[in-house]
Amino acid sequence: LNIQLLNDDDTPIDLTAVEAVEFNFGAVVKNYPSDSVSSKTEGIFEVSLTQQDTFALQDNIMCQFRVKYKDGQVKSTYPTTMNVIESVSKVEL
């Protein structure tokens, strides 16, 4: 899942100024720089969700992302609703 985070002026966030990022997908929370979250391009994060993670998601989930900068500032996105396509199978492969 690729997520792009932008500054207020619509430019990608500067990764060198970031201490941590928290990605909330309903009850599922992933953190950068841990939890299988990586960034190869400024402002774009690749968030890996396991099958267990996706099975825990409801039909409609609230998403919010928070960035903690090295200078101590914390900025967050506005909460948004994301529709999740449900899988028929609930068995992990």
N, C-alpha and C positions, 0 to 999 in steps of 0.2 A: 504494500500500500504506500504510494508516494504522496507526500504531503508537502506543499510549498508554503513556507511562512514568509510573509512580507512585512516590511516596515510601514508606518503610516503613509509614506510617500510612494507606496507600491514598489519599492526596490527590495530585493532579497535581503534577509537579515545577514549580518556579518558574523560568520561562524567563529571568527577569532575572538569576538567579544562575548560569546555565549558560554556560560558555565553549565547549564542544564536546560533540558526541555522536557515537559511532562505532557503526554498525549493521553487524553481521557476519552474513551469510547464507552460510554455507559459505565458498567462495572469493571471494564477492562482498562488497566492503566499501563502504559509503557513509558520508559524514560530514556532520554539521550544523555550521556553517551553509553548507557548500558542497555539491557533488555533487547538485544538484537535490533537496535535502531542505529542506522548509520547515515552519514551524509557525505556524498561525493561531490556535490555541487552546492554552492552557496544558497542557503534557504530551502533546499529540497532535502527532505528526510525520507528514508526508506524504513518504514515501520513493519516489522515482521510479526504477523499474528499466527499463532498455532491453531490447529483444529480445535483444541480445547477452548482457546480464546473465542473463536468464532461461534462455537456451540453455546457459549455463555451470553451471546448478544441477543437482545430482544428484537422484535420487528422494527421498532423505531427507537433510536437511542439518541441521547444528548451527547454531543461532542464538544470538547473545549481543549485548547492547547495553551500551555503557559510556558513562557521563556524567562529563565533567570539569567541575567547578564552578570559578568564578572564584577561590575561596579555596584552590584546589589539590587539593581532595579528588577522588578518582575512585571512583565506585561502579559496579558492574556487575550485570546481571541474572544469574540462574542460566542456564547453557546449557540450551537446550531443543531437541528435535528437531522439525522441521517437514517434513511431507510435501509434496512438490511434484508437481503434476499435469503429466505430460510432454506436450509438444505433438508431434503426428505430424510436422508440418512443421518443418524446420530452416532455412528460407529467410527472410531478413529481408524485410519488406514495406517 
